[in-house]
């Protein structure tokens, strides 16, 4: 028993440190890789995915609870952008910020698929009795600054600043009522009622913690700001990447050949023929490879082409019912 307990205890200590986890995105719109506070890792883009979005939060500032009616912490900055990507591209998460009680949060940093280093600033803790925490800066394309913490007022604490799209400053404490949480993600400040004296911790990623209100005695415990977060999400996929599609006359028949570079959820190809390029008829259905990152070659023969002109195209059909057309030959 002693040996087993020792091993478990060591594992618990390790769990408080950052985790490295690699993640390969799925091949459907909306598939995500999510990294929380303290985690690191590499996100790999699979074949077929053409566009991703990245949303990232810096950690929020913590608040003080060891004294009565204190201001709130600032919210971490927020970043979002969409990238055009190629198979094998990566997003390298080097740090996801962590919120700490009555201390500045830490920033979130990563390398975008185009190689650009991105740093999302953290929110700060209050620096004095009535100096609310400053929100993380967010100048430049894709950045939203974090909301500042709210100031204390009378016997009430200030709310924590928000983090995210539309981030707002935390409300100031007034008339004994705790300051409102800065949306989205901040915590409310405590009021002057003993039962409600505690400020709230951040309620979302990157939010600042609310300051304590007036309690009896020494007040309440200090609170951490919200941890940072990184979300990498699939925005667009190319179900089938065509390399070529050709039609050749051979012994009064038409040989159709086509090649794909990759396929995602591909049910198959409906071969269509037209005499005028306007009205089309189905000739045959050829089963696809589902999902494949390899090059695949297909062929079909129209043994009875009509007299005069013949036009051909492929209707590529997904497993979810979506479809697209090839060029016309």
N, C-alpha and C positions, 0 to 999 in steps of 0.2 A: 504493500500500500504506500509506503513512504516513497519508493522510487516512482510509482505512477503519479503521485501527487506532485513530485518535483518536476517531472516532465510537463505536466499540465500547467503548473505555475509559470514556467519559463515561456510556454506558448502564449499565456495571457499577457506577459510583459511585452513580447514581440508584437502582439496585436495592437498595442497602443502606438506603434510607429507606422510609417507609410507603407502601403502595399504597392507592389509593381504588378500590374495585370495587363496583358495584351488582349486586344479585342479585334475581331474581324467583323465589319459591318455585314448585315444581311443584304439581300438583293431585292427587297421590297421597299417602296416609299413608306417612310415612317419608322423603319428599323433604326435602333439607337444603340450607342455605346455611352454609358453614363459613368462619370468619375466623381466620387465624393471627396470630402475633406481629407487631406493627407495621402491620397492615392496618386500613383504615377503609372505610366504605361504607354503603349503604342497602339493606335487604331490603324488598321490596314483597310484600304479600299479595294473591294473585289471587282472582278470583271463585270461589266454591265452597268455599274453605278457611274453616272455622269455628273452628278451634282450633290453636294452635301452642305448642310448648315452647321455652324458651331455657335453654341451659346455658352458663355462663361461668366462666372461671378467671382470677384474677390471676396475674402472673408470679411465679415462685419466687425466693428469695434465692440468690446465688452463694456459693461457698466459696473459702477461701484455700488456695493450694498452694505458695506461696513458702517456707513454713516447715513443719517436721515436725509431725505429729499435731495437726490442727486440727478444730474443731467443724463441723457441717453447717449449711447454710442453711435457713431456714424455708420452708414451702410457702405458695403463694398461697391466698387464700380461694376458695370455690366457691359459685356461685349457680345455682339452678334454679327455674323457675316455669312454669306453663301459663297461657295467655291466650286468652280468647274474642275473636275478631277479625272484622272486616268487610272486604270487598274494598277495596283501595287503602290500607289501614293499612300503616304502616311500622315497622321497627326500625332505628334509626340508630346505627351503630357508630362512635363517635368516637375510640376508642383500644383496641387490644388490647395488653396488657402484654408487655414484652420482658425476658428474663432477661439479666443482665450478670455477668461473672466478678467474684467477690469484691465485689459491690455489691448494694444492694437491687434487687429487680425493680421493675417499674412496674405500676400498677393497670390494670384493664380497665374501660372506661366505655361505656355505651350508653343510648339512650332507648327504653324499652319501648313497645309499640303503644298503651298507654293514656296515654302522655305522661310517665310517671314516669322521672326520671333514675336510673340504677342505676350504682353504683361498686363494683367487686369488688376488694378490697384485695390488695396484693402481699405477698409474703414478704420478710423482711429477711436480709441477710448477717450473719455473726457480727460482734460489735463488739469482742471481745477474745479472747485465747488460749483461754479456756474459757467464753465466753459464746455459746451457740448462737444462730443466727438465730431471730427470733420469727416465728411463722406469721401470715399475714394475718388480720385480724379479720373476723368474719362474723356480727355480731349482727343479728337481725331475721328476718322470714319469708323462707324460701328460701335463707338463707345458711348455709354450713358453714365454720367457721374453718379455716385451714391449720394443719397440724401443725408444731410447733416442730422445729428442727434438733436432732440429738443432740450431747451433749457429748463431748469427747475423753476418752480414758482410757488412761493409761500411754503406750504408743507408738502408739496407734491413733486414727484419726479418727472423728468422729461421722457418722451417716447424715443425709441430707437429709429434711426434713419432707414429708409427703404433701399432696395437694390433690385434692379431689373428695368424693363421697359416702363417708362413713366414713373421712375423712382421719385419719392417725395421726402421732404424733411420730416422728422418726428415732431409731434405737437409739443408745445411748451406746457409745463404744469401750471395750473392757475386755479385759484379759489379752492384749494385743497383737492382738486381732481387731477389724477395722473394724466400726463400728456398722451395723446393718441399715437398709435404706432404709425410710422411712416410707411405707406404702402408702396410696393409690395414687400413684405418680408420683415419689417421692423417689429419690435416688441413695445407694448404699452408701458408707460411709466406708472409707478405706484402712487396711490393717493394717501391722504392723511388718516385714513381709517386703519386701525391696527390690523384688522383681518385682511385688508387689501394693500398692505404696506409694500409688498414685494413688487418690484418691476418684473416685466415679462422678458424671458429670453426671446431671441429672434424666432419668428414663426416661419421663415423661409430662407432659402440660400442667400447668403450675403447680407442679411438684414442686421441692423444694429440692435443691441440689447437695451431695454428700457431701464431707466434709473429707479432707485428705490424711493418710496414715499416716506411718510413719517410713521414710524412704529413706536413700540415701547422699548426703551433701552437702546441697544446698539444697532437696531435695524435688521436688515436681511443680508443674505449671502450675495456676493458679487456674481454677475452673470456673464456668460460668454456671448459674443456675437455669433451669427450664423456662419457655418462653414461655407467655403466656396463650393463651386460645382462646375463641371464641364460636360456638356451634352453634344455629342456628334451624331447627326441625324441624316438619313438618306432623303434627299429631296427629289431626285429624278433618276430614272434608270432607262437604259436603252435595251429593250428586251432582246433584240437581235441586231448584231452589227454585221451588215452585209459587206462582203468583199467584192463579189461580182455576181451578175446574173446575165446569162447569154442564151440566145436561141439560134440554132443552126439547122438549115435544111439538109436532110440526108435521106436519099432514096425515097422521095415523096413523103417523108415524115419530118417532124420537127423535134430535134433533140434539145431539151431544156436542161441547162446545167447552172447551178449556183453554189456559192461558197459563203460560209459565215466565219467571222473571227471569234465570236463568242455568242452565247445564248443564255438568257435568263428567263426561267419559267415558260419556255417555248413549247406549246402544244404541237405546233406543226405549221405546214404551209398548204394553203388551198391554191391550186394552180387554176388561173382563169384565162379565158380566151375571148377575143372580141374581133369583129369584122371591121368596126369603125372607130375603135378606141373610146366608145361612149357606153355601149351596152355590153355587159360581160356575162359569160356563162362559166360555171364550174366544170373543170375537166377531171380533177383528181385531188385527193388529199394525201400529203406526204408527212408522216410523223416526224416531229423534231426530236432534239436531244434533251429537252428539259432545261437544265442549267449546266452549261459547259463553258470552260475557259479555253478550250482547244478549238482549233480550226476544223470545221466540218464541211464535207462536200456532198451535194445532193444531185440527183439527175432524174428526169422523167421524159417519156416520149409521147408526143401527140401523133398517133398513128393515122389519124384521119383529119388532117387540116382541111379547112374549107377552101374553095376556089377563090383566087384573088388574094387580097391582103389578109394577114393574120397578125393580131397583136396579142402579146402575152404579158401577164404580171403575176406576182405572188401576193397573196393575202396572208401575212404572217399572223398567227393567232396565239395569244397567251393562254395560260391555264386559267386565268381569272376572267376570261372573256374579252379582254382588250385586243385590239388588232391594229396593224399598220400595213401599208402597201409598199411593194418594191417599185423600182423604176419600171417603165414599160419597154418591152422589146418587140 
